[in-house]
Amino acid sequence: MNQRELFYKHLAQTSPEPLALEIERAEGIYLYDTSGKSYMDLISGISVSNLGHCHPQIVQAVQEQATKYMHTNVYGEYVLSPQVKLVEKLLSVLPSSLHTVYFVNSGAEATEGAIKLAKRFTGRSELISCVNAYHGSTNGALSLMGNADFTKPFRPLLPDTRKIRFGNMEDLNAITSKTAAVFIEPVQGEAGIRYASNTYWKALRLRCTETGSLLVLDEIQSGFARTGTLFAFEQLEIIPDILLLAKGLGGGMPLGAFISSHEIMHSLTYQPALGHITTFGGHPVCCAAALASLQLIIDEKFHQAVPEKSALFEEYLSHLKPVKEIRRKGLMIAIEFEDTNFNFKCIRTCIEKGVIVDWFLFCDTAMRIAPPLIITKNEIKKACELIAASIQENE
């Protein structure tokens, strides 16, 4: 059997129709298949490859660490230089109240760890999240997911979970002294790029403080300069009690984190000890890649060009008749069409033309665009020309 046949027969599938591109190599914003055809990656592997693929400095960091040591023991037992150096750099760009980091393997695991942490610290069980929220698809994270189509087949999930409407001031009254934590995205990703006013965010922060509920901000998609600041919450004028990171954190390697104060995080160390256990969390090679990536983002100030690059996508695409709306927060962009079928046709045509775009789990009428931060203005223009041609072909 060839690779494609093996892929379909022996690798578990996540959907009836995977893209099934046979990728041989990747560099910068481009993926290359086995025939040599190039594809502009306008989704960054779903907001992972913020600095593009195989950035030389990240590759070098991975290679150098792999020659020293890889896995040594379960997380938290040994003093490992890649973890310590990464946490030092992270804390240098975070508010002083977020000074204790727990490294894990993924965004979903970061959510799971934060759920346990919130329950353990507050002694409460109720968890609140938003309609059309996405925080991962493991059991606990799935319990926070705000779309019944994806959760119903797996019930019963965690008890004591409630949903509120994102950005709705009235719904904040649902947060009470029974609430352990509110999990929320600064920018709702899978809902199709939705954002709320700073008035809402300040009211949410105040309500959580008044009720003793922990505010958990999920920056798994929005973090690491994607929205025009290093972290999206910097634009909201609030500070969370717990911060979730992954995707862009690892520079292309699997890494997640949940971050809080020492007072809160310490509650996972006793009664019982080992309140969260992860074998591969904070893997030294992944932490080395993450440190190189974060250092590059800081040194090169990639966030500064994000607003201008974001605006170019709207400038080049908003005039097209089928485009009903463009929602964007930095390089998190949704191109809204009239219906799902048209959107899917456009996505398929884009990929045929060598531009990888996607849809959103809870907004299948919109096209997802989230390119690497390193994309140039000329590359944006070229990509938009191909997207526009794909849209026009399907009118």
PAMIBA-588425 format. One record per residue (C-alpha): residue in one letter; chain; y, z, x. Coordinates in Angstrom, 2 decimals. Layout:
N
- rest:kette:y:z:x
- A:A:Y:Z:X
...
//
This chain:
395
- rest:kette:y:z:x
- M:A:0.00:0.00:0.00
- N:A:3.55:-0.65:1.12
- Q:A:6.30:1.97:1.07
- R:A:7.53:1.07:-2.41
- E:A:4.02:1.32:-3.87
- L:A:3.45:4.67:-2.16
- F:A:6.82:5.89:-3.44
- Y:A:5.96:5.13:-7.05
- K:A:2.32:6.27:-6.89
- H:A:2.46:9.44:-4.83
- L:A:6.01:10.80:-4.82
- A:A:6.91:12.79:-7.93
- Q:A:9.57:10.93:-9.90
- T:A:12.62:12.48:-11.55
- S:A:13.26:9.69:-14.05
- P:A:11.57:6.56:-15.43
- E:A:13.94:4.29:-13.49
- P:A:14.87:5.48:-9.99
- L:A:17.22:3.26:-7.98
- A:A:14.36:2.74:-5.51
- L:A:16.54:1.29:-2.76
- E:A:14.57:1.30:0.49
- I:A:17.06:2.84:2.90
- E:A:16.45:2.26:6.59
- R:A:19.59:3.74:8.12
- A:A:23.06:5.02:7.25
- E:A:26.37:5.16:9.08
- G:A:29.86:6.08:7.90
- I:A:30.28:5.18:4.24
- Y:A:27.42:2.65:4.37
- L:A:23.71:2.72:3.61
- Y:A:21.50:-0.12:4.84
- D:A:18.25:-1.19:3.22
- T:A:15.18:-2.63:4.95
- S:A:16.50:-6.19:4.52
- G:A:19.73:-5.27:6.31
- K:A:21.88:-5.33:3.16
- S:A:24.73:-2.82:3.25
- Y:A:25.84:-0.59:0.39
- M:A:29.12:1.30:0.18
- D:A:28.14:4.84:-0.77
- L:A:30.80:5.79:-3.31
- I:A:28.98:8.94:-4.43
- S:A:28.36:10.56:-1.02
- G:A:24.80:11.42:-2.03
- I:A:26.41:13.32:-4.96
- S:A:29.27:14.98:-3.04
- V:A:27.18:15.87:0.01
- S:A:28.21:13.49:2.80
- N:A:31.92:14.31:2.82
- L:A:32.26:12.95:6.37
- G:A:30.00:10.00:5.73
- H:A:26.52:9.49:7.10
- C:A:25.39:10.34:10.63
- H:A:28.77:11.41:11.97
- P:A:28.27:11.44:15.76
- Q:A:29.50:15.00:16.24
- I:A:27.26:16.34:13.49
- V:A:24.27:14.43:14.86
- Q:A:24.99:15.83:18.32
- A:A:25.16:19.39:16.95
- V:A:21.80:18.93:15.21
- Q:A:20.16:17.51:18.32
- E:A:21.49:20.24:20.60
- Q:A:20.38:23.06:18.30
- A:A:16.94:21.51:17.71
- T:A:16.26:21.69:21.45
- K:A:17.04:25.45:21.50
- Y:A:15.20:26.76:18.45
- M:A:14.67:25.92:14.82
- H:A:13.01:28.40:12.46
- T:A:12.58:31.89:13.95
- N:A:12.06:34.32:11.05
- V:A:13.06:34.88:7.44
- Y:A:16.81:34.99:6.82
- G:A:18.64:38.12:7.92
- E:A:16.24:39.50:10.52
- Y:A:17.55:38.04:13.77
- V:A:21.06:37.54:15.14
- L:A:21.27:33.75:15.33
- S:A:24.26:32.13:17.00
- P:A:24.55:29.12:14.60
- Q:A:24.77:31.46:11.60
- V:A:27.24:33.81:13.25
- K:A:29.51:31.02:14.48
- L:A:29.48:29.33:11.07
- V:A:30.29:32.52:9.19
- E:A:33.15:33.23:11.61
- K:A:34.64:29.80:10.95
- L:A:34.13:30.06:7.18
- L:A:35.85:33.44:7.00
- S:A:38.82:32.07:8.93
- V:A:39.61:29.75:5.99
- L:A:38.70:32.06:3.07
- P:A:40.65:34.90:1.42
- S:A:40.09:38.29:3.05
- S:A:38.19:39.61:0.01
- L:A:35.48:36.97:0.53
- H:A:34.11:38.24:3.80
- T:A:30.34:38.55:3.43
- V:A:28.20:35.40:3.38
- Y:A:24.58:34.99:2.30
- F:A:23.20:31.63:3.50
- V:A:20.53:29.94:1.38
- N:A:18.93:26.50:1.11
- S:A:20.81:24.85:-1.75
- G:A:23.37:25.13:-4.50
- A:A:20.73:26.10:-7.03
- E:A:19.55:28.94:-4.80
- A:A:23.15:30.06:-4.31
- T:A:23.42:30.28:-8.11
- E:A:20.15:32.22:-8.34
- G:A:21.30:34.66:-5.67
- A:A:24.65:35.15:-7.40
- I:A:22.94:35.84:-10.74
- K:A:20.89:38.61:-9.15
- L:A:23.89:39.94:-7.26
- A:A:26.06:40.13:-10.38
- K:A:23.37:41.92:-12.37
- R:A:22.59:44.32:-9.53
- F:A:26.21:45.24:-8.79
- T:A:27.44:45.63:-12.37
- G:A:24.27:47.02:-13.93
- R:A:24.81:44.56:-16.79
- S:A:22.69:41.66:-18.01
- E:A:24.99:39.29:-19.92
- L:A:25.92:36.04:-18.18
- I:A:28.55:33.63:-19.47
- S:A:28.92:29.97:-18.52
- C:A:30.57:26.93:-20.06
- V:A:29.53:24.19:-22.42
- N:A:28.47:21.21:-20.28
- A:A:28.32:23.36:-17.15
- Y:A:25.96:22.46:-14.33
- H:A:24.95:25.07:-11.74
- G:A:21.52:23.75:-10.71
- S:A:18.16:23.26:-12.41
- T:A:16.00:26.17:-11.25
- N:A:15.14:28.65:-13.99
- G:A:18.15:30.96:-13.68
- A:A:20.59:28.15:-13.02
- L:A:19.11:26.20:-15.93
- S:A:19.84:29.19:-18.15
- L:A:23.53:28.71:-17.32
- M:A:23.43:24.97:-17.95
- G:A:25.62:24.04:-20.87
- N:A:23.68:21.17:-22.40
- A:A:20.74:21.79:-24.74
- D:A:19.18:18.36:-24.16
- F:A:18.30:19.44:-20.63
- T:A:17.38:23.06:-21.35
- K:A:15.46:22.98:-24.63
- P:A:12.09:21.78:-23.20
- F:A:12.04:24.70:-20.75
- R:A:12.80:27.59:-23.10
- P:A:12.58:30.53:-23.15
- L:A:15.04:30.88:-20.29
- L:A:16.97:33.97:-19.20
- P:A:18.04:36.20:-22.09
- D:A:21.62:37.41:-22.59
- T:A:23.34:34.15:-21.71
- R:A:26.35:32.89:-23.66
- K:A:28.43:29.71:-23.57
- I:A:32.19:29.34:-23.87
- R:A:34.30:26.20:-24.04
- F:A:35.80:25.19:-20.71
- G:A:39.58:25.61:-20.71
- N:A:39.66:27.27:-24.14
- M:A:41.85:30.39:-24.12
- E:A:40.45:31.83:-27.36
- D:A:36.90:31.84:-26.00
- L:A:37.89:34.22:-23.21
- N:A:37.55:37.00:-25.78
- A:A:33.78:36.52:-25.48
- I:A:34.01:38.20:-22.06
- T:A:33.49:41.93:-22.63
- S:A:32.40:45.11:-20.90
- K:A:28.82:43.90:-21.44
- T:A:29.39:40.81:-19.29
- A:A:28.00:40.93:-15.76
- A:A:29.57:37.65:-14.66
- V:A:31.26:34.45:-15.71
- F:A:29.98:31.36:-13.87
- I:A:32.40:28.44:-13.91
- E:A:33.29:25.29:-11.95
- P:A:36.92:24.77:-10.87
- V:A:36.33:21.12:-11.80
- Q:A:33.50:20.44:-14.21
- G:A:31.47:17.79:-12.42
- E:A:28.59:16.71:-14.64
- A:A:30.83:16.97:-17.71
- G:A:32.67:13.95:-16.33
- I:A:35.47:15.52:-14.22
- R:A:37.20:18.03:-16.48
- Y:A:39.88:20.48:-15.39
- A:A:41.95:23.24:-16.95
- S:A:45.52:24.53:-16.61
- N:A:46.48:27.26:-14.16
- T:A:47.50:29.32:-17.19
- Y:A:43.85:29.28:-18.25
- W:A:42.60:30.22:-14.79
- K:A:44.99:33.17:-14.51
- A:A:43.98:34.37:-17.98
- L:A:40.30:34.08:-17.05
- R:A:40.85:36.03:-13.83
- L:A:42.73:38.75:-15.73
- R:A:40.07:39.00:-18.45
- C:A:37.28:39.40:-15.88
- T:A:39.27:42.08:-14.06
- E:A:39.98:43.96:-17.29
- T:A:36.33:43.97:-18.36
- G:A:34.85:44.62:-14.93
- S:A:33.03:41.29:-15.06
- L:A:32.56:39.29:-11.87
- L:A:34.18:35.86:-11.69
- V:A:31.83:33.40:-9.98
- L:A:33.39:30.09:-8.95
- D:A:30.95:27.27:-8.33
- E:A:32.46:25.02:-5.64
- I:A:29.15:23.33:-4.87
- Q:A:30.56:19.89:-5.76
- S:A:34.29:20.51:-5.32
- G:A:34.32:22.29:-1.96
- F:A:35.23:21.10:1.53
- A:A:38.40:19.09:0.92
- R:A:37.08:16.89:-1.90
- T:A:39.88:17.87:-4.30
- G:A:42.72:17.74:-1.76
- T:A:42.49:21.33:-0.53
- L:A:39.66:22.84:1.46
- F:A:38.53:24.66:-1.67
- A:A:39.56:23.75:-5.20
- F:A:40.33:27.35:-6.15
- E:A:43.30:27.24:-3.76
- Q:A:45.05:25.09:-6.38
- L:A:44.26:27.52:-9.20
- E:A:46.16:30.49:-7.75
- I:A:43.20:32.83:-8.25
- I:A:40.47:34.34:-6.06
- P:A:36.89:34.69:-7.32
- D:A:34.63:37.68:-6.85
- I:A:31.78:35.41:-5.77
- L:A:32.06:31.88:-4.37
- L:A:29.20:29.37:-4.44
- L:A:28.98:26.64:-1.79
- A:A:26.45:23.92:-0.90
- K:A:26.41:20.09:-0.82
- G:A:29.36:19.32:1.52
- L:A:28.76:22.59:3.39
- G:A:25.82:21.29:5.41
- G:A:27.29:18.05:6.72
- G:A:24.26:16.20:5.32
- M:A:21.75:18.98:5.97
- P:A:20.36:21.32:3.26
- L:A:22.46:24.49:3.16
- G:A:24.01:26.70:0.51
- A:A:25.82:30.03:0.39
- F:A:27.07:32.68:-1.97
- I:A:30.01:34.67:-0.67
- S:A:31.56:37.92:-1.84
- S:A:32.96:41.21:-0.60
- H:A:30.86:43.60:1.46
- E:A:31.01:46.15:-1.36
- I:A:29.43:43.73:-3.83
- M:A:26.99:42.04:-1.43
- H:A:25.73:45.35:-0.05
- S:A:24.05:46.08:-3.38
- L:A:21.28:43.62:-2.46
- T:A:20.22:45.79:0.49
- Y:A:18.89:48.87:-1.31
- Q:A:16.99:49.97:-4.44
- P:A:15.25:47.73:-3.62
- A:A:15.81:46.51:-0.11
- L:A:15.43:42.75:0.26
- G:A:17.17:42.10:-3.06
- H:A:17.11:38.41:-2.25
- I:A:14.63:36.84:0.15
- T:A:14.79:33.33:1.57
- T:A:12.56:32.01:4.33
- F:A:14.56:28.97:5.39
- G:A:18.04:29.97:4.17
- G:A:20.67:29.57:6.87
- H:A:18.35:27.43:8.99
- P:A:19.83:27.29:12.52
- V:A:19.88:23.47:12.65
- C:A:21.59:23.28:9.27
- C:A:24.16:25.88:10.28
- A:A:24.90:23.95:13.47
- A:A:25.51:20.81:11.41
- A:A:27.68:22.77:8.97
- L:A:29.82:24.22:11.75
- A:A:30.42:20.77:13.25
- S:A:31.30:19.38:9.82
- L:A:33.67:22.19:8.91
- Q:A:35.38:22.02:12.29
- L:A:35.95:18.29:11.85
- I:A:37.35:18.73:8.33
- I:A:39.77:21.38:9.60
- D:A:40.79:19.60:12.81
- E:A:41.21:16.15:11.29
- K:A:42.95:17.52:8.15
- F:A:40.98:15.19:5.90
- H:A:42.32:16.96:2.80
- Q:A:45.81:15.59:3.41
- A:A:44.88:11.98:2.64
- V:A:42.79:12.78:-0.43
- P:A:45.59:12.57:-3.06
- E:A:46.74:9.14:-1.86
- K:A:43.20:7.78:-1.67
- S:A:42.44:9.15:-5.13
- A:A:45.52:7.47:-6.58
- L:A:44.46:4.10:-5.14
- F:A:41.31:4.07:-7.28
- E:A:43.42:4.54:-10.41
- E:A:45.94:1.92:-9.27
- Y:A:43.25:-0.70:-8.70
- L:A:41.10:0.02:-11.78
- S:A:43.22:1.44:-14.61
- H:A:44.53:-1.98:-15.75
- L:A:41.05:-3.23:-16.67
- K:A:40.67:-3.53:-20.44
- P:A:37.26:-1.78:-20.75
- V:A:38.58:1.27:-18.88
- K:A:39.55:3.84:-21.51
- E:A:40.57:6.63:-19.17
- I:A:40.46:7.67:-15.54
- R:A:40.07:11.38:-14.85
- R:A:40.39:12.51:-11.26
- K:A:40.79:15.60:-9.15
- G:A:41.07:14.33:-5.61
- L:A:38.00:12.26:-4.77
- M:A:36.10:13.47:-7.82
- I:A:36.72:10.56:-10.18
- A:A:35.43:9.52:-13.61
- I:A:36.00:6.00:-15.02
- E:A:35.53:6.31:-18.78
- F:A:34.23:3.38:-20.87
- E:A:33.63:2.91:-24.58
- D:A:29.86:3.39:-24.54
- T:A:26.85:4.32:-22.44
- N:A:25.20:0.92:-22.42
- F:A:28.28:-0.78:-20.98
- N:A:28.62:1.92:-18.32
- F:A:25.00:1.54:-17.22
- K:A:25.33:-2.25:-17.04
- C:A:28.42:-1.91:-14.85
- I:A:26.68:0.60:-12.58
- R:A:23.69:-1.73:-12.11
- T:A:25.98:-4.67:-11.33
- C:A:27.96:-2.60:-8.83
- I:A:24.79:-1.67:-6.99
- E:A:23.67:-5.31:-6.95
- K:A:27.03:-6.15:-5.35
- G:A:26.55:-3.44:-2.71
- V:A:28.57:-0.56:-4.18
- I:A:26.71:2.62:-5.12
- V:A:28.24:4.40:-8.10
- D:A:26.57:6.60:-10.70
- W:A:26.96:8.32:-14.06
- F:A:27.32:11.97:-15.07
- L:A:24.54:14.07:-16.58
- F:A:26.62:15.20:-19.56
- C:A:29.00:12.23:-19.77
- D:A:27.00:9.02:-19.61
- T:A:29.93:6.91:-20.80
- A:A:31.72:7.46:-17.47
- M:A:31.16:6.06:-13.99
- R:A:31.04:8.56:-11.13
- I:A:33.06:7.86:-7.98
- A:A:33.05:10.43:-5.17
- P:A:33.26:8.62:-1.83
- P:A:33.17:10.20:1.62
- L:A:36.56:11.57:2.66
- I:A:36.55:9.18:5.62
- I:A:36.81:6.09:3.41
- T:A:39.77:3.93:4.45
- K:A:42.40:2.35:2.22
- N:A:40.99:-1.09:2.96
- E:A:37.50:0.08:2.04
- I:A:38.84:1.51:-1.21
- K:A:40.48:-1.83:-2.00
- K:A:37.27:-3.74:-1.25
- A:A:35.16:-1.31:-3.30
- C:A:37.54:-1.52:-6.25
- E:A:37.48:-5.32:-6.14
- L:A:33.69:-5.22:-6.43
- I:A:33.82:-2.59:-9.19
- A:A:36.41:-4.62:-11.09
- A:A:34.30:-7.76:-10.78
- S:A:31.28:-5.85:-12.07
- I:A:33.23:-4.56:-15.06
- Q:A:34.61:-8.00:-15.88
- E:A:31.17:-9.61:-15.63
- N:A:29.87:-7.23:-18.30
- E:A:32.77:-7.59:-20.77
//
